[in-house]
Amino acid sequence: MKEQSIMSAIKQNSLSFSIILALVVNSIRTAHGLALGPVTSTPIISPSVAKADFLKLGSELRGAVDGGAKWLHFSVQDGKMVPKISFGPPIIAACREEFPETVFDVKLGIVEPEKHIASFAKAGANIISVHPESTLQLGAVIHMIEKNGCAPGVVLNPATPVSAVEHVLGSCRVAVVMLVNPGYGGPKYIEVALQKIGELRARCPDLHISVDGGVNGDNAAAFVDAGANVLVAGGSVFKAEDKSEVIRQLQGQAAFVRDGAVNNVMNKAVKTPP
């Protein structure tokens, strides 16, 4: 009788521990007290700040956040890793003061990101993603991001295979799949991106998989169907008069996929690069 009681207590404690662990994993809080939350069927819309009108940046971002955007995407470019130069920690810090409850998704298109992780974390980043090509010690950089209180992520350019980051995926919360070569534009490698998204989702069911580089209402459903749950939408949001309507339409892609309409999107969106 005593042994049965002990076994029952062990089972109950084990179950309680499993439940608690699941809750902790799904609500791991990043810097500035914000949780990324679990992967869900409704995509997260992360408008790209670089596409906003910087003369009225505050009102532009306010329109996106009030319109339903849960994340804001900050694409940092240094003129070396990526040919363009965008902005740095001061812009992120200024935006953090205005949007304390919004997840700041910071993508570092810079060489030797390890020299700047602390600055971007202090400025207000919740997520910091880096390119494997940008550093000689990717694993160490991922650890550094986590140590600074942010969720680590990796960025996959069109030519970057999943195998280039597979050794750190277990430590990452986010993977960004690029449709274009950052800073260059050009053709959108949609078919290549879809393959990577599917591979990442099969390997990592709990990974936030983001798509960046020309996401819009014509192709979003294909990415959601492949396994993406974060859509980085720049021009499609910030060029719209009604930002909330565009965000609502993009969020509705999950229902669109469930209705089986994704094949029509694929026929329209996928173009083989020259």
N, C-alpha and C positions, 0 to 999 in steps of 0.2 A: 504493500500500500504506500509506504514511504517512497519507494523507488518510482512508482507511478506519479506521485505528486511532484517529485524532482524532475522527471522527464516532461511532465506537463508544463512546469514552470520554465524549463529550458526552451520548449517549443514556443511558449507565449513570448518569452523575452526575445527569442530569435525573430519571431514575426514582427514584434514591436521595433526591433532594431532595423529590420528590412524596410519597414514603412518609414521610419525616421530617416534612414539613409536615402531613400527615394525622394523624400521631401527636400532634404538638404541638397541633393544633386540638382533637382529641378529649380531650386531657388538660390543657387550660389550667387552671392552678391558681389558685385564688382566695385571698383573705386566709386566714391561718392554715393554709396548705399543703394545702387540700382541693381535689380536682378534682370538677367537676360530672359529667364523663364524657359520652359520646355519648348521643344519643337512641336508645332501644331499644324493642322491642315489649312488654317487661314494664314496666308503669307503676310509677313511683316514688310511694310513699305518703309524704305530708308532713302529719302530724297537726298540727292547729292548736292551738298552746299556749294560746290564749285560752279554749278550751273545757275545759281541764284544771281539776282542783280545786287552787286555789292554796294551800290549807292543807297539801297534800302534793304540791307541784309536782314535787319531785325524784323521788319514787317513781312518780308518774304518767308523767313523761317517760321514766324508766328502763324502765317497762313497755312503752312504745311502741317505744323504740329496740331493746330486747332482743327485742321481738316482730317486728322486721323493718323498722321505719321507717328509711329512709336519710337523710331530710331531716326537719327540724322547721320548721314555719311560724309565724312571729311576726308577728301583725297589729297594727301600731302605730297607735293612733287618738288624735287630739289634742283632740277635742271641737269642732273647727271644720270641718275637711275631712270628718270623720266625726263624728256627734253624740256617740258614746261616747268615753270616755277609758280607755285600756287600760294600757300600761306603756311604759317607756323603756329606755335603754341599761343601767341597773344590773341589770335582770332578765336581759337577754341576756348580760351579762358573767358573772353568777353561773352561768348555765346552760352557758356556754362552758367554764368550768373543769371541770364535771362530764362534759361530752360533747365532748371534743376532736376526735373522729373523725366527728362528725355534721355534715352540711351545714345551716347556719342560713339559712333562706329568709325574709328580712325584707321585709315589705310595709309601706311608709310611707303611711298614710292621714293625712297631715299637710300643712298649707299651708307653702309655701316650704321644701321638703325640703332645698334646697341649704344651709340654715343648720345642718343636723344630720347630713349624710352622714358627716363625719369621726368624729363621736361614735359612730355606729352601727357604722362599720367598725372602730373601735378596740375596741368592746365585743365584737366577735366575729362580725359578719355575714359570710357568704360571698356571699350574693345580696342586693342591695337593689333593690326595685322601687318605682316611683313612678307616680302618676296624672298624665296629661298636663294635667288641669285644675288641678293643685296648684301649678304654676309657670308663669312667663311665658317661661322659657328651658329647655324640655325637653331640647334637644340638649346644652346646657351642663351640665345636671344629670347626664345619662347619662355624659358625659365625666368629670365629677367623681367619679362612682361608680367608674368604671374606674380613674381616677388613684389612688383610695384603696384599690386592690387587691381590689375586689369585682366580681362579675359583675353587669352592669346588667340591669334588667328594667323592663317597663312593665305597667300595670294597666288593663284595659278594663272599665269599668262597663257595665251593660246598655245604656245610651244612648250609649256611646262607640264610634264606628265605628273600624274598622281604619285607615281613612284618616287618623285623628288622630295615629297614631304611625308611619305608614309611612316617614317621613323619618328615623327613628332605628332602625328594625328591624335594619338592617345592623350596628348597634353593640351590639345587645342579645343576651343569652344566654337570657333568659327573658321570657315573656309570660303574665300572669295574666288569665284570662277569668272575670269575676264572674258568678255566676248570680243574685245579688240586689244591691240597692243597699247598699253597706257601712254597717253600723250600723242599718239600717232593717228588714231582713228583708223580709217581705211575699212576694209571688209570686215564684216562680223562673222566670226567663226562659230556659228550657232550649233552646227552639228557636232563639232569637236567639244563644245561646252556641254551639250546634252549628254554625251558619253561620259565626261568627267563627273557630272552631277550624279548620274546613275551609279557610277563606281564608288563615289564618296558616300552616297546614301546607303549602299549595300554594306560598306565597311563600317560606317559610323551612324547608326540610327538616331543618335541624340545630338549630332553635330548640326549647328546652324550653317546652312549652305546658302551663300549669297551669290547673286548674279549681277554683274556690273558691266556697263559699256554699251548702252543703247536699249535698255528694257522699255517696252511700251505695251499698249493694249493689244497690238497685233501678235506679239510673240510671248507674252508673259505666261500664258496658259501652258505652253510647251515646257517651260522651265519648271513650273510647279508640278506638272505631270511627271517630269523626270526625277523630282525629289528636292528641288530648291524650296526653301521656306522664307527667304529674304530677297526682296526685289529692290535693287538700287535703281531708282528712277530719277533722272536729273531734269533734262529738258521737258519731258512729258509732264512733269509736275509744275516746274517753275515758269514754263511758258504758257500755262493754262490760266485762263481767267478765273475758273472755278477749280481751285486745287483740291478741294474736298471731293468733288465729283470724280476727278481723275484717280485719286487715292481709293475711293470707294470702288471704282471699276476694277482697279488692279487687285484689291483685296478680294473681289468677287471671282477671281480666276480659279479659286479652289472649287467653287460650285460649278464653274464652267467646265472644269476638268471632269468632275463627277458626272456631268451630263453627257460625257463622251464626245464632246465637240473638239477635242484637242487635235484630232487628225486634220481638220480643216485649217487650224492654225499652223500646223507643221507644213502643210502644202504651200501656205502663203509665206511663212517666215524663213524656212530653211533654204539657203542659197549656197551652192557649192562655190568656194573661193576660187578665183581665177588662178 
